[in-house]
């Protein structure tokens, strides 16, 4: 217990010190909350791509995968469950905030005696044994650790791996398992932070061969500090014209420093190339009909397209040969049955 508690406390302290006033703090928290919500939903049997959830959170139209309506429905249900877990950790509703406040009142007697980490584990176990849900206590721990000074950043550390099937529920076994899961999540966030930092520094180096008064490096800093950003927002942050911001974004796209995640020609959103999987999770816009202008099409145009499709279907349609059943064997069997019935009656 002492070794696991020391490791978890050290990892959490190092990560909090690293992220305090970090330039990429918001992006790191965004990615960490996505991963935490996915892990919490996976324990309950809902598997979803975190980039699908990221597309929903950014107001984009996600690409729904599945061979039939049942698979697509399961993916939508899993995304809904994962989004609810994200709300508990990041943006709780009014009812969720009330439930979190009740969970915090239940945790404080434990944390005041044995500390925030070990007390949180013991309070979590008693909370589950009382028949309550896990989500309110996860949100309460994130906030309580910040209030008590353990963390300065609301890190989404949930210990979801301790609730997997096959984990022993005895206090001697489960409490170290939960603390170990918290430390593992801190290590994952640390590795993700290093990856984002490397991508950010590399983008700055490749965008730095500009004029002395160029704002290319500052633009990379602003793009890296946001999950996704538009040209209008970039221009407002750098106090420059939208046209100049668009020129910078196009230059970055040509060099492969950023990706465009919306599949659009207008109102485009951009991000560093580490967010490239988000582009695959976003559903592209339907292609416009050739020769069609803006606005609702005329009824005659729709009728012409429908007639063309119907004629194409008629050309490709070839009727099958009519099936004629053969009842000869059935009639012979029925005649034999009738013969046997007459013999039995005689």
C-alpha positions in Angstrom: 0.0 0.0 0.0 2.8 2.5 0.9 4.7 1.9 -2.3 1.6 2.3 -4.5 0.5 5.4 -2.6 3.9 7.0 -2.9 4.1 6.3 -6.7 0.7 7.7 -7.4 1.2 10.8 -5.3 4.6 11.4 -7.0 3.2 11.0 -10.5 0.2 13.2 -9.8 2.4 15.9 -8.3 4.9 15.8 -11.2 2.1 16.0 -13.8 0.4 18.9 -12.0 3.6 20.8 -11.8 4.2 20.2 -15.5 0.8 21.4 -16.6 0.5 24.4 -14.3 0.5 27.4 -16.7 1.5 25.2 -19.6 0.8 26.8 -23.0 -1.0 23.7 -24.2 -2.9 23.2 -21.0 -6.4 23.4 -22.5 -5.6 21.0 -25.4 -4.1 18.5 -23.0 -7.1 18.7 -20.7 -9.4 18.3 -23.7 -7.6 15.1 -24.9 -7.3 13.8 -21.3 -11.0 14.2 -20.7 -11.9 12.5 -23.9 -9.7 9.5 -22.9 -11.1 9.4 -19.4 -14.7 9.5 -20.6 -14.0 6.7 -23.1 -12.4 4.5 -20.4 -15.3 5.1 -18.0 -17.9 4.2 -20.6 -15.9 1.2 -21.7 -16.1 -0.3 -18.2 -19.9 -0.1 -18.5 -19.8 -1.9 -21.9 -19.9 1.1 -24.2 -17.1 1.2 -26.7 -16.7 4.4 -28.8 -14.0 6.1 -30.7 -12.8 9.2 -28.7 -12.5 11.2 -32.0 -16.2 10.6 -32.6 -16.9 12.3 -29.2 -14.5 15.1 -30.1 -16.4 15.8 -33.3 -19.7 16.0 -31.3 -18.1 18.4 -28.7 -16.8 20.7 -31.4 -20.2 20.9 -33.1 -19.2 18.9 -36.2 -21.2 16.2 -37.9 -19.6 12.8 -37.0 -19.3 9.9 -39.3 -21.6 7.1 -38.1 -20.1 3.7 -38.9 -22.0 0.4 -39.1 -23.3 -2.1 -41.6 -26.9 -1.9 -40.6 -29.3 0.2 -38.4 -28.5 -1.9 -35.3 -24.8 -1.3 -35.5 -25.3 2.4 -36.1 -27.8 2.6 -33.2 -25.3 0.9 -30.9 -22.6 3.4 -31.8 -25.0 6.3 -31.2 -25.9 4.8 -27.8 -22.3 4.4 -26.9 -21.5 8.0 -27.9 -24.4 9.2 -25.8 -23.1 7.3 -22.7 -19.5 8.5 -23.3 -20.8 12.1 -23.7 -22.6 11.8 -20.3 -19.4 10.7 -18.7 -17.6 13.7 -20.2 -20.2 16.0 -18.7 -19.6 14.6 -15.2 -15.9 15.4 -15.6 -15.9 18.7 -17.5 -19.3 20.4 -17.9 -21.9 19.0 -15.4 -25.5 20.0 -15.7 -27.5 21.5 -12.8 -28.7 18.1 -11.5 -25.2 16.7 -11.9 -23.7 19.5 -9.9 -26.1 18.7 -7.1 -25.1 15.0 -7.2 -21.4 16.0 -7.2 -21.9 18.2 -4.1 -23.5 15.3 -2.2 -20.6 13.1 -3.2 -18.1 15.7 -2.0 -19.8 15.7 1.4 -19.5 11.9 1.6 -15.7 12.1 0.7 -14.6 14.8 3.1 -14.8 12.7 6.3 -12.4 10.2 4.8 -9.9 12.6 3.2 -9.7 14.6 6.5 -8.5 11.5 8.3 -6.2 9.6 5.9 -5.5 12.1 3.1 -6.9 12.9 -0.3 -5.7 9.9 -2.2 -6.2 7.0 0.3 -9.3 8.7 1.6 -10.7 9.0 -1.9 -10.2 5.3 -2.5 -12.0 4.3 0.8 -14.8 6.8 0.2 -15.2 5.4 -3.4 -15.5 1.9 -2.1 -18.1 2.8 0.5 -20.0 4.9 -2.0 -20.3 1.9 -4.3 -21.4 -0.4 -1.5 -24.1 2.1 -0.6 -25.6 1.5 -4.1 -24.7 4.9 -5.7 -23.4 5.4 -9.2 -19.7 5.9 -10.0 -20.0 9.0 -12.1 -20.9 11.5 -9.4 -18.0 10.5 -7.2 -15.5 10.7 -10.1 -16.6 14.3 -10.7 -16.4 15.0 -7.0 -12.9 13.7 -6.6 -11.6 15.9 -9.5 -13.0 19.0 -7.8 -12.1 18.0 -4.2 -8.5 17.3 -5.0 -8.2 20.9 -6.4 -10.0 22.4 -3.3 -7.7 20.6 -0.9 -4.6 21.6 -2.7 -3.5 18.2 -4.0 -3.7 19.4 -7.6 -3.9 22.9 -9.2 -5.2 21.5 -12.5 -8.5 19.6 -12.7 -6.9 16.4 -14.0 -9.5 13.8 -15.1 -8.1 11.0 -13.0 -10.8 8.4 -12.5 -9.2 5.0 -11.8 -11.6 3.3 -14.3 -9.4 0.3 -14.7 -10.1 -0.8 -11.1 -13.7 -1.5 -12.1 -13.0 -4.0 -14.8 -14.4 -7.5 -14.5 -12.3 -9.9 -12.5 -11.0 -7.3 -10.1 -11.2 -8.3 -6.5 -13.5 -6.2 -4.3 -11.8 -6.8 -1.0 -10.4 -3.6 0.5 -6.9 -5.0 0.8 -6.8 -5.7 -2.9 -9.1 -3.1 -4.5 -7.7 0.0 -2.9 -4.1 -0.5 -4.2 -5.6 -1.4 -7.6 -7.5 1.8 -7.7 -4.4 3.9 -6.7 -2.3 2.1 -9.3 -4.9 2.9 -11.9 -4.8 6.6 -11.0 -1.0 6.5 -11.4 -1.2 4.8 -14.7 -3.6 7.4 -16.0 -1.2 10.1 -14.9 1.6 8.4 -16.9 -0.6 8.3 -20.0 -1.4 12.0 -19.7 2.3 12.7 -19.3 3.2 10.7 -22.4 0.5 12.5 -24.4 1.8 15.9 -23.2 5.3 15.0 -24.4 3.9 14.0 -27.8 1.9 17.3 -28.2 4.9 19.3 -27.1 7.2 17.6 -29.7 4.6 18.3 -32.4 4.3 21.9 -31.3 8.0 22.6 -31.3 8.5 20.9 -34.6 5.8 23.0 -36.1 7.4 26.2 -34.7 10.7 25.3 -36.3 9.3 24.6 -39.7 7.2 27.7 -39.6 10.0 30.0 -38.5 11.7 30.7 -41.8 9.7 33.9 -42.3 10.4 37.6 -42.2 11.4 39.2 -38.9 8.0 40.7 -38.4 6.1 37.6 -39.4 3.5 36.2 -37.0 3.8 32.6 -38.2 5.3 31.3 -34.9 2.6 33.1 -32.9 0.0 31.6 -35.2 1.4 28.1 -34.5 1.2 28.9 -30.7 -2.4 29.9 -31.0 -3.4 26.9 -33.1 -1.6 24.5 -30.7 -3.4 26.1 -27.7 -6.9 25.2 -29.1 -8.3 21.8 -30.1 -9.7 23.3 -33.3 -9.7 26.9 -34.5 -11.1 28.9 -37.4 -9.4 31.6 -39.5 -11.7 34.2 -37.9 -10.7 33.2 -34.4 -7.0 33.1 -35.3 -7.2 36.6 -36.8 -8.9 37.9 -33.7 -6.3 36.4 -31.4 -3.4 37.8 -33.4 -5.1 41.2 -34.2 -4.7 40.7 -37.9 -7.0 40.6 -40.9 -8.9 37.4 -41.8 -7.3 37.4 -45.2 -3.8 37.3 -43.7 -4.8 34.6 -41.3 -6.2 32.5 -44.2 -2.9 32.9 -46.1 -1.0 31.7 -43.0 -3.3 28.7 -42.6 -3.0 27.8 -46.3 0.8 28.0 -46.0 0.8 25.7 -43.0 -1.5 23.2 -44.8 1.0 23.0 -47.8 3.8 22.3 -45.4 1.8 19.6 -43.5 2.0 21.4 -40.2 -1.7 21.5 -39.6 -4.8 19.7 -40.9 -8.3 20.9 -41.9 -10.9 18.8 -40.1 -14.2 19.9 -41.5 -14.1 18.9 -45.3 -15.5 22.3 -46.2 -14.7 25.2 -48.5 -16.1 27.7 -46.1 -16.2 28.0 -42.3 -13.2 25.7 -42.0 -11.6 24.5 -38.8 -7.9 23.7 -38.4 -5.8 21.9 -35.8 -2.2 20.6 -35.4 -1.5 17.4 -37.3 -1.8 15.4 -34.2 -5.6 15.9 -34.5 -5.6 14.3 -37.9 -7.8 11.4 -36.7 -10.6 13.9 -36.0 -10.8 14.6 -39.7 -11.5 10.9 -40.4 -14.3 10.9 -37.7 -16.1 13.9 -39.3 -18.7 13.2 -42.0 -17.9 15.1 -45.3 -20.6 17.3 -46.8 -22.7 15.8 -49.5 -21.4 16.7 -53.0 -23.5 19.1 -54.9 -25.3 18.1 -58.2 -23.4 19.1 -61.3 -24.9 22.3 -62.8 -27.0 23.0 -59.8 -27.0 26.5 -58.3 -27.4 27.6 -54.7 -30.8 27.3 -53.0 -33.6 24.8 -53.3 -33.7 23.1 -56.7 -36.7 23.6 -59.0 -39.4 20.9 -59.1 -38.7 20.3 -62.8 -35.0 19.7 -62.0 -35.9 17.1 -59.3 -38.3 15.4 -61.7 -35.7 15.2 -64.4 -33.2 13.7 -62.1 -35.8 11.2 -60.8 -36.7 10.2 -64.4 -33.1 9.7 -65.3 -32.6 7.5 -62.3 -35.8 5.5 -63.1 -34.7 5.0 -66.7 -31.3 3.8 -65.6 -32.9 1.4 -63.2 -35.1 0.1 -66.0 -32.2 -0.4 -68.3 -30.3 -2.4 -65.7 -33.3 -4.4 -64.6 -33.6 -7.9 -66.0 -36.6 -10.0 -64.7 -36.0 -13.5 -63.5 -37.6 -16.6 -65.0 -41.0 -17.4 -63.5 -40.7 -20.4 -61.1 -43.2 -23.2 -61.7 -43.5 -25.7 -58.8 -43.6 -29.5 -59.4 -46.2 -31.3 -57.4 -45.9 -34.7 -59.0 -44.1 -36.3 -56.0 -46.7 -34.8 -53.6 -49.6 -36.0 -55.7 -48.1 -39.6 -55.8 -47.6 -39.5 -52.0 -51.2 -38.3 -51.5 -52.6 -41.1 -53.8 -50.6 -43.7 -51.8 -52.1 -42.3 -48.5 -55.6 -42.5 -50.0 -55.0 -46.1 -51.1 -53.8 -47.1 -47.6 -56.9 -45.4 -46.0 -59.3 -47.3 -48.2 -57.6 -50.6 -47.5 -57.7 -49.9 -43.7 -61.4 -49.1 -43.9 -62.1 -52.3 -45.9 
